[in-house]
Amino acid sequence: MNHKGNKRLPNQKFKTIKVEDAVGTALAHDITEIRPGEFKGCSFRRGHIVEPKDLCHLMRLGKRHLYALDLQKDQVHEDKAVFELAEALAGPGVIFEQNPKEGKLELTAAVDGLLKVNVETLTDFNLIEDVMCASLHTNTPVTKGQKVAATRAIPLVIERPMLDKAINTACAGAPIFTVKPFKAMKVRLIITGSEVYEGLIEDRFEKLVDQKITGYGALLLDTVILPDDRDLIAEKVTEFLEDGTDLIVTTGGMSVDPDDVTRAAIFDAGMDQLYYGAAVLPGAMFLLAYKGASAIAGIPACGLYHQTTIFDLILPRLLAGERPAERDLACLAHGGLCRDCKVCSYPACSFGKS
């Protein structure tokens, strides 16, 4: 059985034509030109009829021969094949362009949302000869029109059985690529800490949280500041839950000091599930809980001192309607160590990428 580890020669039937004899011939494929530091792109498109003035240019590109295709019944040109591949790969919220370039098609987000990738099936797809697909990481927030993946048939001509195998593999694990749209959730914020409540320290959490959630289209409806009082915090959580809040964010009170009662207060409000602790730095003392259709995210104090924390990893998933649980928090361990760069480049970095 052939596989990518075998160095088999492609079974492609081409008629080879010397460049100087190619005038009047339709090119069988795009021809790429690379000028280091200046240009990389297509100089001649598939189907271009070679003219006398093209010969010198083609020779400068190192072309001494051109191909004329003699496709058999079970062979598919790369431009047609890549459309079939893209159709099998693209799921809800993902679209692809109609103009293949050098046998490649890019898949893009149809909406602002959270990219989900079936990583296992994508790996199986890439184990098949003569096809490939590369993508962004799963759980990456993306914007409408952003490139999320690209696929191509590697040879100029692919055998139909191999193409069908790739398509069937993608369809068996479909959807491989999905973009879940962000929901315009109603968010309320509870800032805890007696020192903030009494005005000894100025709050900086409200602006930070508001910027993060509105960036995904959510709306911060209310903000309250409460002392380190377990009963008061529990009452306010219950009030917000009863008021139809989609997401409650709490700040502070997540450590081990006697005055850190926020976690206990959230427990007192009667959660269906509550998870405390995550394999991420910064953000190990993060809290995530659910009550009915509502979610509660507890940001530890590190959220004030680090531009990017576990909250940035979990927030887009919550706003896309997901309910991460204990294993999801544990899986963040691989990639969950922030590099603490002097200039934060998140999300264009390894943080949160597993």
C-alpha positions in Angstrom: 0.0 0.0 0.0 1.4 3.4 -1.0 1.7 6.1 1.6 3.6 9.4 2.0 6.7 7.6 3.3 7.1 5.7 0.0 9.1 7.6 -2.7 6.9 6.5 -5.5 7.0 8.4 -8.8 3.8 10.1 -9.8 1.8 8.4 -12.4 1.2 11.5 -14.5 0.9 11.5 -18.3 2.3 14.7 -19.7 3.4 15.6 -23.2 6.7 17.6 -22.8 7.3 20.5 -25.2 10.4 22.6 -25.5 9.9 26.2 -24.6 11.0 27.4 -28.0 8.4 25.2 -29.6 5.6 26.2 -27.3 4.2 29.2 -29.1 0.4 28.7 -29.4 0.3 26.2 -26.5 -2.1 26.6 -23.6 -0.2 26.4 -20.3 -1.3 23.4 -18.2 -0.6 25.0 -14.9 0.3 28.3 -13.2 4.0 29.3 -13.4 5.4 31.0 -10.3 8.1 33.6 -10.3 10.2 34.4 -7.3 12.4 37.5 -7.0 13.9 37.4 -3.5 12.9 40.5 -1.5 10.7 41.8 -4.4 8.0 39.5 -5.6 6.5 36.0 -5.3 3.5 35.2 -7.4 2.1 33.9 -10.6 3.7 35.2 -13.8 1.7 33.0 -16.2 -1.8 31.6 -15.4 -3.0 28.2 -16.4 -4.6 28.4 -19.9 -2.4 31.2 -21.0 -1.6 30.9 -24.7 2.2 31.2 -25.1 3.2 34.1 -27.3 6.6 34.7 -28.9 7.3 37.5 -26.4 6.9 35.1 -23.5 9.8 32.8 -24.5 12.6 34.9 -23.0 10.6 35.4 -19.8 9.9 31.7 -19.4 13.6 30.9 -20.0 14.6 33.4 -17.3 12.4 31.5 -14.9 14.4 28.4 -15.7 11.8 26.8 -17.9 13.3 24.7 -20.7 10.2 22.6 -21.2 6.4 23.0 -20.7 3.7 20.5 -20.1 0.7 19.7 -22.3 -1.8 17.6 -20.4 -3.2 14.4 -21.6 -5.6 13.7 -18.8 -7.0 10.2 -18.5 -10.5 9.3 -17.2 -9.2 8.7 -13.6 -7.1 11.9 -13.4 -8.1 15.3 -12.1 -6.3 18.6 -12.6 -5.2 20.4 -9.4 -7.5 23.3 -9.9 -10.6 21.1 -10.1 -9.3 18.8 -7.3 -8.7 21.6 -4.9 -12.4 22.7 -5.1 -13.5 19.3 -4.2 -11.1 19.2 -1.3 -12.2 22.7 0.0 -15.9 21.6 -0.2 -15.1 18.6 2.0 -13.1 20.6 4.5 -15.3 23.7 5.0 -18.0 23.4 7.6 -20.4 26.0 9.0 -19.0 29.5 9.2 -16.2 28.7 6.7 -16.1 29.7 3.0 -13.5 29.5 0.3 -12.6 31.6 -2.7 -13.4 30.7 -6.3 -10.0 31.4 -7.8 -7.4 28.8 -7.2 -3.8 30.0 -7.2 -1.2 27.4 -8.2 -3.6 24.7 -7.2 -4.3 26.2 -3.8 -7.5 27.5 -2.2 -7.7 29.5 1.0 -10.6 28.9 3.5 -11.8 32.0 5.3 -14.1 32.8 8.2 -17.6 33.8 7.1 -18.3 35.5 10.4 -16.5 36.8 13.5 -16.2 33.8 15.8 -14.3 31.0 17.3 -12.4 28.6 14.9 -12.9 25.0 15.7 -10.6 22.3 14.1 -11.1 18.6 14.2 -7.4 18.0 14.7 -7.5 14.3 14.6 -9.3 14.1 11.2 -7.1 16.9 9.8 -4.1 14.8 10.7 -5.6 11.7 9.0 -6.3 13.9 5.9 -2.7 15.0 5.7 -1.5 11.3 5.9 -3.1 10.8 2.5 -0.8 11.1 -0.5 -0.9 14.1 -2.9 -3.1 16.4 -0.7 -2.4 18.8 2.1 -4.2 21.3 4.4 -2.7 23.6 7.0 -4.7 25.7 9.4 -4.7 28.0 12.4 -4.9 26.4 15.8 -8.3 25.3 17.1 -10.1 27.7 19.5 -8.5 30.7 17.8 -10.8 33.8 17.7 -11.1 35.0 14.1 -12.7 37.8 12.2 -14.9 37.7 9.1 -12.7 37.3 6.0 -9.7 36.1 8.0 -7.8 33.1 6.5 -8.2 30.1 8.7 -6.8 27.3 6.5 -5.4 26.5 3.0 -5.5 23.3 1.0 -4.1 22.1 -2.2 -3.6 19.1 -4.4 0.2 18.7 -4.4 0.8 17.4 -7.9 -0.5 19.1 -11.0 -2.6 16.0 -11.7 -4.0 13.8 -8.9 -5.4 10.3 -9.4 -9.2 10.1 -8.8 -9.0 7.2 -6.3 -6.5 9.2 -4.1 -8.7 12.4 -4.4 -11.8 10.4 -3.4 -9.9 8.9 -0.4 -9.0 12.4 0.8 -12.6 13.6 0.4 -14.1 10.6 2.1 -11.7 11.0 5.1 -12.6 14.7 5.4 -16.3 13.9 5.2 -16.1 11.1 7.7 -14.8 13.5 10.3 -16.9 16.5 9.2 -16.8 19.3 9.9 -13.1 19.7 10.0 -13.3 23.5 10.1 -16.1 25.4 11.8 -16.4 29.0 12.9 -18.8 29.4 15.7 -20.2 33.0 15.7 -19.8 35.0 18.9 -23.1 35.7 20.7 -24.1 39.2 21.9 -24.2 38.0 25.5 -25.4 40.1 28.4 -22.5 40.3 30.9 -22.4 41.7 34.4 -19.3 42.3 36.5 -18.7 41.9 40.2 -15.6 43.5 41.5 -14.7 42.3 45.0 -12.3 43.6 47.6 -12.8 45.7 50.7 -9.9 48.0 49.8 -11.6 48.8 46.4 -15.0 49.1 48.0 -13.7 51.6 50.6 -11.9 53.6 48.0 -8.4 52.9 49.2 -7.5 51.4 45.9 -8.9 52.6 42.5 -10.5 49.8 40.5 -8.8 49.0 37.2 -10.7 45.8 36.4 -13.9 47.4 34.9 -12.1 49.0 32.0 -10.1 45.9 31.3 -13.0 43.5 31.3 -15.2 45.9 29.3 -12.5 46.2 26.5 -12.1 42.4 26.3 -15.8 41.5 26.1 -16.9 44.3 23.8 -14.2 43.2 21.4 -16.3 40.1 20.8 -19.6 41.9 20.6 -20.8 41.3 24.1 -22.3 44.0 26.3 -21.4 44.9 29.9 -24.7 45.8 31.5 -23.8 46.4 35.1 -20.7 46.7 37.3 -20.9 46.5 41.1 -18.1 46.8 43.7 -18.5 44.7 46.9 -16.5 44.2 50.0 -15.0 40.9 51.0 -18.4 39.7 52.4 -19.3 36.2 51.5 -23.1 36.7 51.9 -23.2 39.9 50.0 -21.3 38.5 47.1 -23.5 35.3 47.0 -26.6 37.5 47.0 -25.4 39.6 44.1 -24.4 36.5 42.1 -27.9 35.1 42.7 -29.5 38.4 41.7 -27.6 38.6 38.5 -28.4 34.9 37.7 -32.1 35.6 38.2 -31.9 38.7 36.0 -31.0 36.6 32.9 -27.3 37.3 32.8 -25.5 35.2 30.3 -22.0 35.6 31.8 -21.0 36.9 35.2 -17.4 38.0 35.6 -16.0 38.3 39.1 -12.6 39.8 39.9 -10.4 39.3 43.0 -10.9 37.0 46.0 -9.6 33.9 44.4 -6.4 33.4 46.4 -5.9 31.6 49.8 -6.0 34.6 52.1 -8.7 34.6 54.8 -10.4 37.6 53.2 -10.6 35.9 49.8 -14.2 34.7 50.0 -15.4 35.2 46.4 -14.9 31.5 45.4 -16.9 30.4 48.5 -19.6 33.0 47.8 -20.0 31.7 44.2 -20.3 28.1 45.6 -23.0 29.4 48.1 -25.0 30.7 45.1 -25.7 27.1 44.1 -23.7 26.2 41.0 -24.5 23.2 38.9 -20.7 22.8 38.1 -17.8 24.7 39.6 -14.1 24.3 38.6 -11.3 26.0 40.4 -7.7 26.0 39.2 -6.3 25.7 35.7 -3.0 24.6 34.2 -2.2 28.1 32.9 0.3 30.8 34.0 -0.8 33.5 34.5 -4.2 32.3 35.7 -3.7 29.2 37.9 -6.4 30.4 40.4 -9.1 30.9 37.7 -12.7 29.9 38.5 -15.3 28.7 36.0 -18.8 27.7 37.0 -22.2 27.2 35.5 -25.8 27.7 36.7 -28.5 26.8 34.3 -27.7 28.6 31.0 -25.4 31.1 32.7 -21.6 31.0 33.2 -19.5 32.6 35.9 -15.8 33.4 35.3 -13.7 34.3 38.3 -10.5 36.3 37.3 -7.7 36.1 39.9 -5.6 39.2 40.7 -3.0 38.3 37.9 -5.5 39.8 35.5 -4.4 43.3 36.6 -0.7 42.7 36.0 -0.6 40.7 32.9 -2.1 41.8 29.6 -3.0 38.2 28.6 -4.2 35.5 31.0 -6.4 32.4 31.1 -9.4 34.7 30.9 -8.4 35.6 27.3 -8.3 31.9 26.4 -11.7 31.0 28.0 -13.7 34.1 27.2 -14.0 33.6 23.4 -15.1 30.0 24.0 -17.8 31.2 26.4 -19.0 33.9 24.1 -19.2 31.3 21.3 -21.7 29.3 23.4 -19.2 26.6 24.6 -19.1 25.3 28.2 -15.4 24.4 28.9 -15.1 21.9 31.7 -12.4 20.4 33.9 -10.6 18.5 31.2 -10.6 21.6 28.9 -8.8 23.6 31.7 -6.3 20.7 32.1 -5.6 20.5 28.4 -4.5 24.1 28.4 -1.3 22.9 30.1 0.4 22.3 26.8 0.9 25.9 25.6 -0.4 27.4 28.8 2.8 29.0 29.9 3.0 32.7 28.9 6.5 33.9 27.8 5.9 37.3 29.5 7.2 39.1 26.4 8.0 42.8 26.9 5.7 43.5 24.0 2.7 41.2 24.0 1.9 39.8 20.6 -1.0 37.5 21.7 -2.8 35.9 19.9 0.1 35.6 17.4 2.1 33.6 19.8 2.2 30.1 21.4 0.2 31.0 24.5 -2.9 28.8 24.7 -2.0 26.9 21.6 -2.0 23.2 22.2 
